[in-house]
């Protein structure tokens, strides 16, 4: 195993499941977020190009650090070597996502909660 661990992070993002690899994963100072740094992608020396991995590579190429909401995380594994990053459709998520509504909070327009 290399001196620096490699982590596989699986999380939900807009109805899809992302699986990415990174060298550093830790709880952020931003409450409720996980911080991910130093993304790892496959070698370009392969003749076959995976479109999902290319999409992830383009999406995260200019990103130094990513903050992922804790509730989006499916799992985090420490692995011996990186694999292929991928995006898959989350089955059943699109049906549920249309029914989700934010928890109602009282309006604080005048400094006092407004009653309906």
Secondary structure, 3 states (H helix, E strand, C coil): CCCCCEEEEEEEECCEEEEEEEEEEEECCCCCEEEEEEEECCCCCCCCCCHHHHHHHHHHCCCCEEEEEHHHEEEEEEECCCCCCEEEECCCHHHHHCCCCCCCCCCCCCCCCCCC
